[in-house]
Amino acid sequence: MKIAIIGASGKAGSRILKEAQERGHEVTAIVRDAAKVSAEGAALLEKDVFDLTASDLKAFDIVVNAFGAAPGQEHLHVDAGNVLIEALQGAPETKLIVVGGAGSLFVDEAKTTRVLETPDFPAAYFATASNQGKNLEILQNTAGIKWTFVSPSAIFALGKRTGQYRTGKDNLLVNSKGQSYVSYEDYAAAVLDEIEQPKHENERFTVVSES
């Protein structure tokens, strides 16, 4: 498959790129500054996410949005998401995979309270979580494109690729140890598994590492 990754130099993007390459996919890193990216074996498209158009994206089977907004500019998660939605409406055969956050996951079965609305949610992450949640809401109300939004667990950290993970939909998961944790490496494996065997078209899913 032809896979493009926006934010390929970040923690999530770089591991998704590596996983895709190891599985034999044709990978392109979409970057604002090619000098800052180490993506050996991947093609490079040097272009700002906010300048991307349908003509840039229609050559790909998959576009992964692993864009990370800087502190104080968290609204750019919504802005970048909207740019990609508009571009992909002109490239309907290209599917969007969004690296989302855990903040918009629900903590109760009735789906009345999201993680970001719980009392202990760190204030420093609220703006990122709420804007990533808005991006998801916009996708859920958008027609004419194919997308999947992938939320990690509450703890999203560098670790190891175990390949042992479990998925859910809109509720925060915990593993057999009672931890809501996923490594970036297992998250990348889950993203590539979804790309290769789609199970969540036009919906969100979440992933937790089991070991």
Secondary structure, 3 states (H helix, E strand, C coil): CEEEEECCCCHHHHHHHHHHHHCCCEEEEEECCHHHCCCCCCEEEECCHHHCCHHHHCCCCEEEECCCCCCCCCCHHHHHHHHHHHHHHCCCCCEEEEECCCCCCECCCCCCCEHHHCCCCCHHHHHHHHHHHHHHHHHHCCCCCEEEEEECCCEEECCCCCCCEEEECCECCCCCCCCCEEEHHHHHHHHHHHHHCCCCCCEEEEEEECC
